Amino acid sequence: MIHPDAPPGSCKGRSRSLLAAFRNAGQGFLVALRSERNLQIHACCGGLAILLGWGLGLTHVEWCLVCAAIAGVITAELLNTALEKTLDRIAPELHPRTGQAKDIAAAGVAVASCGAVVIGVLLYGPRLYALLLNYLATGSGAG
């Protein structure tokens, strides 16, 4: 129900301004980040991927791939979380279809995560391998 004092054009008492929309999105992201362990793990992995990419000197195109992979995984996790919370609210009782819907959403996160790992291996693998070979060839690896 729309609050009686809500401004015209607002939805459920929320302002439809662009600034308010971004504020709401930011609040939602922080709520999810504070409460969802898997999102915390994905965010840490994304941060590590950024640091590693910076250290390895990725090209612009490679950065685009890394950013798209990180955004895809984080987006999938946020949508999975939103679906789970919605289903828990509207159908708190156990039902096979509710479980299937949650499993399907989780599968979406798994697919996005596997894709991100493949991108990481393809971009970082050869560089890390070359660094390892260089390290061993220079005798720095000898004890």
N, C-alpha and C positions, 0 to 999 in steps of 0.2 A: 504494500500500500504506500502511495506517495504521501509524504508528510504534508499536512495542510499548509505549512509555512514555506514549503519548498519553492524555489524560484521556478518560473515557467520554463519548460523545456528540460527540467532535471528529471532524472530517473531515480526513483526510490530515495529521494531526498539528497542525492549526490549531485554535485555540480558537474556539468558537462564540459567545463573549460578544459583546454588542453593541459594547462598547468596542473589542475586537479586530477586529471586522468593519469599524468605521469607520477604525481604524488601518491595516488592510490596504488599504482603499479609498483612503485618503489617500496611502499609499505608491505604489499603482498609478498614481494621478493624477500624482504627482510624477515617477515614472519616465517616463510618457508625455510629460509636459510638457518634461522635459529632453531627450528623444530624438526627438520628433516635430515636425518643422518646421511642418507644417500646423496642429497643435494650438497651437503657439506663436503662429502668425498669427491663428488664431481667438480665442485668449485676449486678444491685444492688441486686436483689433477689438472684442471684448466690453467690454474696459476703456475703450476710446475711446467706445463707445456709452453706457456708464454716465456717464462724465465729461460728455459732450455732453448727455445727458438731465438731469443735475444742473444744468448751466448753463442749459438751456432751461426748466427748471421743469415737468417732466412731471407729469401727474396720476397718481393711484394706479392707475387702470386702465391708463394708458399704461405705467407702470412694470411692471405685470404682464405686458403684452405684450412689452416689451423683455427682461425676465428670462426669460420662456418661450422667446423666440427664442434668446437666448444659451445657455440650458440645452439647448435642442434641438440646436443646432449642436455644442456641446461633447460632448454625449452621443453624437451620431452619429459624431463624430470618434473618440471613445474606443472605441466598438463597432467601427468600421472598423479601428482599430489592433489591437484584440484579435483580430479575425478574421484579419487579415493575419499576425500573429505566430503564431497557432494553425495556420493553413494552411502557413506556412513551416516549422513544426516537424513537422507530420504528413505533409506532402507536399512535401519540398524540391525534388523534380524538377519540371520544367515540365510542366504538364498543362493542356489547354484549359479544363477545368471549374474548375480552381483559379483561373486567370486570370479566368474569367467571374464567379466568386464575389467576387473582389477588386474587379472592375469594378462589380458590383452594389452592393457595400458603399460604394464611392466615390461612386456615383450617389446613394445615400442622403444622404451628406454634402453633395453638391451641391444636392440638393433642399432640405435644411434651410437651407443657406447662402443660397440664392435667396429662400426664404421670409423669412429674417431681413432680407435687403436690402430686400425689399418693405415689411416692417413699418417698417424704418428710414426709407425714403423717405416713407412715408405719415405717420409721426409727426414726423420732423425736417424734412422738406422745406418744408412751409408756414411753420414757424417761422423757418427759416433764410432763406427767401425774404422774409418780412416784415422780418427784421432787415436784409437787404441793401437792400430798398426804403427803409427808414427811414434807413439810413446814407447812401444816395444822395440822398434828399430833404432831409436836413439840411445838405447841402453839404459834409459831411465827406469825401465821395468825390472832390470836385473837387481837382485838383492845382494 
